[in-house]
């Protein structure tokens, strides 16, 4: 192993001894000259003892750890990590004839910081959040083909908006392997949908809400359901299968609404219970009558993407939930979420509590929700717990 070195300050290896996968710039004593962002480096303690190997990057997080073993980051390494991730998904029964959409790699949760891979039927979508993963994209692609075999027909790379913009990599989205105009019909718990990895948000569908959509299905029976920030309608078609009385889907994006209608039609052709609206969420909520809906889903995009936005984000969650509490019918249910990683579970719950207090209604917590098992949280990296949710009963 012949990588350039990074030497830590005295006692700054303590978090690494607890297997935390980040090294902050303030912990670095010195480093070899001519380091290039994204290259693999070896990390040593101040007493020159090897401790880890990882991707070097410019910024507050200086190294993202790939391994705490003294090993080469080569094709064997990538195959080993991908095989372990795939085996986890298989061992929990996630991949089945009725479920072929799942997250294969969840960054630190799968010991590959900076890498996301979602699978939709025969297509995998890769997102790099670090220069190191971007530079390794073809090695990752080759390893995926080796590990997944004939089950994988296409690999799409979608990292234009996720890579550090200061790196100025000129990254372009596109296929690393397979077709050029692919339209997959993926399946989740027996329901079908069209993931839009080319023009859609994230990797094309929010697979992280799978378990929470299943829970919603059980609560939807006989209810009038409002799915706010519906994106491509995931909660909506689960509510329809759950025998909801009516389902209204709302999103500010007309393209998202078109895909919602397409996904609903795929599962429930001609079903008159569903209607979709391309409108601003806050305006739509403000204009509905109290009691129009007895089940409201609030699944907004991340209100805070960095710590400087936390205060405004919490105010946004409070305002959104306060309107929902005011409008939902007596005995109604509210599913409310935050996908902002920098918003803690306690902070989100406090914002929702404040909204409930403002509404003056009696509100009880029925469930506390999180991300599914294919979005594992590395026990040494609690920051990986990003999805928070509550199911609330409103009297």
C-alpha positions in Angstrom: 0.0 0.0 0.0 1.7 3.1 -1.2 -0.6 6.1 -0.6 0.3 9.6 0.5 0.1 10.3 4.2 -2.0 12.4 6.5 -0.7 12.7 10.1 -3.1 13.6 12.9 -2.5 15.9 15.8 -1.9 14.2 19.2 -5.0 12.4 20.6 -7.0 13.3 17.5 -7.3 9.6 16.6 -9.8 9.0 19.4 -12.9 9.3 17.2 -11.3 7.0 14.7 -10.7 4.4 17.4 -14.5 4.5 17.9 -14.8 4.0 14.1 -16.3 7.3 13.2 -15.8 7.6 9.4 -14.8 11.3 9.2 -11.6 13.2 9.9 -12.1 17.0 10.3 -9.5 19.4 9.0 -8.8 20.7 12.5 -7.5 17.2 13.5 -4.7 17.2 10.8 -1.1 18.0 11.9 0.5 17.7 8.5 0.1 16.0 5.1 2.2 15.1 2.1 2.6 17.7 -0.6 0.6 17.8 -3.8 -2.4 16.0 -2.6 -5.3 16.0 -5.1 -8.9 16.1 -4.0 -10.5 12.7 -4.3 -7.3 10.6 -4.1 -6.9 7.8 -1.6 -4.7 8.7 1.4 -3.4 6.7 4.4 -4.0 8.2 7.8 -1.5 7.9 10.7 -1.5 8.9 14.3 0.9 11.5 15.6 3.2 8.6 16.7 3.1 7.3 13.1 0.8 4.3 13.6 -1.5 3.4 10.7 -5.2 4.0 11.6 -7.3 4.3 8.3 -7.4 4.8 4.6 -9.9 7.1 2.8 -10.7 9.7 0.3 -9.0 13.1 0.7 -11.1 16.2 0.2 -11.0 19.9 0.6 -13.3 21.3 3.3 -14.2 20.9 6.9 -14.3 17.1 6.5 -10.8 16.3 5.2 -10.9 12.5 4.9 -13.9 10.2 4.5 -12.8 6.8 5.8 -13.1 3.8 3.5 -11.4 1.2 5.6 -9.8 0.9 9.0 -7.6 -1.9 7.7 -4.4 -1.4 5.8 -5.7 -2.5 2.4 -5.7 -1.4 -1.2 -8.8 0.4 -2.6 -8.9 -1.7 -5.7 -11.5 -3.8 -7.6 -11.4 -6.4 -4.9 -12.3 -3.8 -2.3 -15.3 -2.4 -4.2 -16.6 -5.9 -4.9 -16.3 -6.8 -1.2 -18.2 -3.7 -0.1 -20.9 -4.1 -2.7 -21.3 -7.8 -2.0 -21.7 -7.1 1.7 -24.4 -4.5 1.0 -26.3 -6.7 -1.3 -26.2 -9.6 1.1 -27.6 -7.4 3.8 -30.6 -6.5 1.6 -31.1 -10.2 0.7 -30.8 -11.4 4.3 -33.6 -9.2 5.5 -35.9 -10.4 2.7 -36.1 -7.0 1.1 -35.5 -8.1 -2.5 -38.5 -10.2 -3.6 -40.8 -10.9 -6.6 -43.0 -8.0 -5.4 -40.2 -5.6 -4.4 -37.4 -4.8 -6.8 -36.7 -1.2 -5.7 -34.3 -0.6 -2.9 -31.2 1.3 -1.8 -28.1 -0.8 -2.3 -25.5 1.6 -0.9 -26.3 4.2 1.8 -23.1 6.1 2.3 -21.6 5.7 5.8 -24.3 3.1 6.6 -22.6 0.7 4.2 -19.0 1.9 4.9 -18.8 3.9 1.7 -19.0 7.6 2.7 -20.1 9.8 -0.1 -21.8 7.1 -2.2 -25.5 6.4 -2.8 -26.8 3.7 -5.1 -30.6 3.0 -5.6 -31.8 0.1 -7.7 -35.1 0.1 -9.7 -35.7 -3.3 -11.3 -32.8 -3.7 -13.8 -31.4 -0.2 -13.4 -29.0 1.1 -10.7 -28.7 4.9 -10.2 -25.4 6.1 -8.7 -25.0 9.4 -6.8 -21.6 10.7 -5.7 -21.4 13.2 -2.9 -17.6 13.4 -2.8 -14.9 13.9 -5.4 -13.3 10.5 -4.3 -16.5 8.6 -5.2 -16.8 10.6 -8.5 -13.2 9.6 -9.5 -14.0 6.0 -8.5 -17.3 5.8 -10.5 -16.1 3.4 -13.2 -14.5 1.1 -10.7 -17.8 1.1 -8.8 -19.7 0.4 -12.0 -17.5 -2.5 -12.9 -17.8 -4.0 -9.4 -21.6 -3.7 -9.5 -21.7 -5.5 -12.8 -19.6 -8.3 -11.3 -21.6 -8.6 -8.1 -25.1 -8.2 -9.5 -24.6 -10.1 -12.8 -27.5 -10.4 -15.3 -30.0 -8.8 -12.9 -28.4 -5.4 -13.8 -29.0 -4.1 -17.3 -28.3 -0.3 -16.8 -26.2 1.9 -14.6 -27.1 5.6 -14.6 -24.8 8.2 -13.1 -26.5 11.2 -11.6 -24.2 13.5 -9.7 -24.2 16.9 -11.4 -26.0 18.5 -8.4 -24.6 16.4 -5.6 -20.8 16.9 -6.0 -19.0 19.8 -4.2 -19.5 22.7 -6.6 -16.1 24.2 -5.7 -14.4 21.1 -7.2 -15.6 22.2 -10.6 -15.5 18.7 -12.0 -17.7 19.3 -15.0 -19.6 16.1 -14.1 -22.4 15.1 -16.5 -25.3 12.8 -15.8 -25.6 9.8 -18.1 -25.4 6.0 -18.5 -22.1 4.3 -17.5 -23.5 1.0 -18.7 -26.5 -0.1 -20.7 -29.2 1.8 -22.6 -29.8 5.5 -23.4 -33.6 5.8 -23.3 -34.7 3.4 -20.6 -38.1 3.4 -18.9 -38.3 0.9 -16.1 -41.5 -0.1 -14.3 -40.3 -0.8 -10.8 -42.2 -2.5 -8.1 -42.5 -1.7 -4.4 -44.6 -4.0 -2.1 -46.6 -5.1 -5.1 -47.3 -1.6 -6.4 -45.8 -0.4 -9.6 -44.3 3.0 -10.5 -42.1 4.8 -13.0 -38.9 6.1 -11.4 -37.6 9.2 -13.2 -33.8 9.2 -12.6 -33.1 11.4 -15.6 -35.2 14.5 -14.7 -36.6 13.7 -11.3 -35.4 14.6 -7.8 -32.7 12.5 -6.0 -32.4 9.2 -7.8 -35.9 9.3 -9.3 -38.1 8.0 -6.4 -38.0 8.2 -2.6 -37.4 4.6 -1.6 -36.8 5.7 2.0 -40.5 6.0 2.6 -41.4 2.4 1.8 -42.2 1.3 5.3 -44.0 4.5 6.2 -46.1 4.2 3.0 -47.1 0.7 4.1 -48.1 2.0 7.5 -50.2 4.8 5.9 -52.0 2.2 3.8 -53.4 0.7 7.0 -54.7 4.0 8.2 -56.2 5.1 4.9 -59.4 2.9 4.9 -62.5 5.1 4.5 -60.6 8.3 4.9 -60.3 11.5 2.7 -56.5 11.7 2.2 -54.4 14.8 1.3 -50.9 14.0 0.2 -48.9 17.2 0.3 -45.5 17.5 -1.5 -46.6 14.3 -3.2 -43.6 14.2 -5.7 -44.5 11.1 -7.8 -47.4 10.0 -5.7 -45.9 7.2 -3.6 -48.1 7.8 -0.5 -51.1 8.4 -2.9 -51.2 5.0 -4.5 -50.7 3.2 -1.2 -53.7 5.2 0.2 -55.7 4.0 -2.8 -54.8 0.4 -2.2 -55.7 1.0 1.5 -59.3 1.7 0.3 -59.3 5.5 1.0 -62.5 7.3 0.2 -60.6 9.9 -1.9 -57.0 10.9 -2.4 -55.8 14.3 -3.4 -52.1 14.8 -4.4 -50.5 18.2 -4.3 -47.0 19.4 -5.5 -45.7 22.7 -6.9 -44.1 20.8 -9.8 -46.3 20.2 -12.8 -43.9 17.5 -13.9 -44.2 15.7 -10.6 -48.0 15.9 -10.9 -47.9 14.4 -14.4 -45.8 11.4 -13.0 -48.1 11.1 -10.0 -51.1 10.7 -12.4 -49.1 8.2 -14.5 -48.2 6.1 -11.5 -51.8 6.1 -10.1 -53.1 5.1 -13.6 -50.5 2.3 -13.7 -51.9 0.8 -10.5 -55.6 2.0 -10.5 -56.6 2.7 -14.1 -59.6 5.0 -14.3 -60.0 5.3 -10.5 -62.0 8.5 -9.9 -61.0 8.6 -6.2 -57.8 10.4 -7.1 -57.1 13.9 -8.2 -53.8 15.8 -8.5 -53.1 19.5 -8.3 -50.0 21.5 -9.2 -50.1 24.1 -6.5 -48.0 25.7 -3.8 -48.4 23.6 -0.6 -48.9 26.5 1.8 -51.5 28.2 -0.5 -53.4 25.0 -1.0 -53.6 24.3 2.7 -54.7 27.8 3.4 -57.6 27.6 1.0 -59.1 24.3 2.0 -62.0 24.1 4.5 -61.6 22.7 8.0 -62.6 19.0 8.0 -62.1 18.5 4.2 -59.5 15.8 5.0 -59.2 13.4 7.8 -55.7 12.2 6.9 -53.0 14.6 5.9 -49.4 13.7 4.8 -46.7 16.3 5.1 -43.5 15.1 3.4 -41.7 18.3 2.3 -38.2 18.5 0.8 -35.4 19.3 3.1 -36.0 22.7 4.7 -32.4 22.9 5.9 -29.4 21.6 4.0 -26.8 23.2 6.3 -26.6 24.2 9.9 -27.0 27.9 9.1 -30.6 27.2 7.9 -31.8 25.3 11.0 -33.7 28.1 12.6 -35.7 29.1 9.5 -36.3 25.4 8.8 -37.8 24.8 12.3 -40.1 27.8 11.8 -41.1 26.3 8.4 -42.0 22.9 10.0 -43.9 24.7 12.8 -45.9 26.8 10.3 -46.7 23.9 8.0 -47.8 21.6 10.8 -49.9 24.3 12.5 -51.9 24.7 9.4 -52.4 21.0 9.1 -53.6 20.7 12.7 -56.0 23.6 12.1 -57.5 22.1 9.0 -57.6 18.3 9.6 -61.0 16.8 10.6 -61.8 15.9 14.2 -60.3 12.4 14.9 -58.0 12.9 11.9 -54.5 11.6 11.4 -51.4 13.6 10.4 -48.3 11.9 9.0 -45.5 14.5 9.2 -41.8 14.2 8.2 -38.5 15.9 8.1 -35.7 14.6 5.8 -33.2 17.4 6.8 -30.2 15.7 8.2 -29.1 18.7 10.2 -32.5 18.8 12.0 -32.4 16.5 15.1 -35.2 14.2 16.1 -35.8 16.2 19.2 -35.7 19.6 17.4 -38.3 18.4 14.8 -40.5 17.0 17.6 -40.3 20.3 19.4 -41.4 22.2 16.3 -44.4 19.9 15.9 -45.2 20.2 19.6 -45.2 24.0 19.2 -47.5 23.7 16.2 -49.9 21.5 18.1 -49.9 24.0 21.1 -50.6 26.9 18.7 -53.6 25.0 17.2 -55.1 24.5 20.7 -56.1 20.9 19.7 -55.4 17.7 21.6 -52.7 15.8 19.7 -51.3 12.4 20.5 -48.3 10.6 19.0 -49.2 7.2 17.6 -45.9 6.3 15.9 -42.4 7.6 15.7 -41.0 6.9 12.2 -37.6 6.7 10.6 -35.8 5.4 7.5 -36.1 1.7 6.4 -33.5 -1.1 6.8 -31.9 -0.5 3.4 -30.9 2.9 4.7 -28.9 1.5 7.6 -27.3 3.8 10.2 -23.7 3.1 11.1 -23.8 2.8 14.9 -20.5 4.8 14.9 -22.0 7.5 12.8 -25.4 8.6 14.3 -25.5 11.5 11.9 -26.7 9.0 9.3 -30.2 9.1 10.9 -31.8 11.8 8.7 -35.4 10.8 8.2 -37.7 11.7 11.1 -41.5 11.2 11.2 -44.5 11.2 13.5 -48.0 9.8 13.1 -50.4 12.0 15.1 -54.0 11.7 16.2 -55.8 15.0 16.3 -59.0 15.3 18.3 
